C-alpha cells in the first residue's frame, strides 16, 4: 500500500515516531514521501535516506544522546527551568544569578546553536549516501538525485510570520540545505536559536503546524494516495489550583503548537491519524532522557501503530491488486454493493431502462480510472476496466466535471482504441456518468470541489427508449447527484 508519512513534533519523544514507521513498514506500507515538523523532521530525514529496522531502532535509542546536542550538556536549560520554577522570594536572586543566561536569550533568542546536532545529521546522511561527501551543503535536490523519496520539512518564517515548506519539490516550496531546514524546524522557542537562511529567520515548524497533514496535498490531487499521520499525544494536565510560571508557559506553547492541527485534521480527507499516547513523566524538553525510556518510547510507538493498522485497516496487509488497494483505502465492496443495487432498482422502476449495470470508477496513481465497485458486472469483461483518465465516458465526465448521458455507439468519439471498447459488453446501448464530488464547506461551486470518482449506469435500452435525454433527463441527473453524494460519504 502506497502512502505519504507525516510525523509531528515532540522533542525528545521522537523515538516513538521511529517505532510508528517500523510498524507501518511491517504492514507493507510503501511511503512515497516523508514530511515532518521538529522531532518529526529529524525522523523523516533519517527514514528518507534509508534507515530501517534495527538501524533505525539503534539510532534513536542507543546512539542519540540528546544532552550531547546542547552546547553545555544542558546546564543552561536546567538553570532556565529552575529559574521559572523558583518561588516568589527567590525570584530576584534567581534573575541576578542567571543574568548571563538572560542576556543570551535577549541577544541570541535561544540558548543553543545545535551545531553538534547538525554534525550528527551530516554524518548519518553520509553513512547512507557516501556519494555526497564532497557536498558542503547537502540540498533537497541532492537527496532527490540520489534516489531518495520526497522529503518535506515544516518551518516557521518569523520575519514573514508564515509557514514555509522546505523540499525543492514544487515552485512554491523552498530548496536549500536539508540540515539547515531540519535544524530550523526543531528550534524549540528559547531553547534553540532561530536559523538564519539568507534573509529569513526560521524557527520551530510547530509554531505554524505541528502535524502538517496538508504537506503532500498538491501531489495527492494527481495520485490520490492516502496520508498516514503519526501524532504524539501528551497526557492532559490535570486540574490544578495554581499554575507555576513554568507550567503556564509549557501549556501555552503546547496549545499553540497543537490546537490548529485539530481543526485542519477535520477538513483534509484521506488521512489516517494515528495517535500515540505518551506515558506520564516524559517531557518534551527532558534532554537527559535515559536509554531505557527512549527504547520504551520506540516500542510504544510501534505497538500503538500496529494496533491501529490491525484494527482500522487490516485489508492493507492483504491487498495485492489495484482494485483491492483502492477498496482497502475507501470501503469494502459489501458496503457499496447495496447502494449500487438500490440505484439500479430505482432506475428500472422509474424509467424505461432495463438490464442496468452500475459501477464506481476511482482514480489511481497511474492517472487512470478503474472500475472498483460494481453491480451487475461480475462475469463481464469490463468488470476491472481501466482507462487513461481522459478516455471513455468515465474520462469525459471526469475531465468536464459534468454529468454525461450518451449513446454508446459513438466509436472513436470516446478516444478509445477498438480493443478497449471491445471489453464493454456487446448489448450496452446507453450510458449515464456523473462525478462523485468531495463535499466542502468552502466550495462556492462544483468547480471548487475535488472529485473522488465517477458513478456510471449503463443499460441495454436505447437512448431514445430510456428517455434519459428527454423526459427523464432532470430526474436521472438529480438522482445521480444524490446517489453520488451518498457514495462519497461511504467511500470517505
Order of alpha helices (4+ residues) and beta strands (2+ residues): beta-alpha-beta-alpha-alpha-alpha-alpha-alpha-beta-alpha-alpha-beta-beta-alpha-beta-beta-beta-alpha-beta-alpha-beta-alpha-alpha-alpha-alpha-beta-beta-beta-alpha-beta-alpha-beta-beta-alpha-alpha
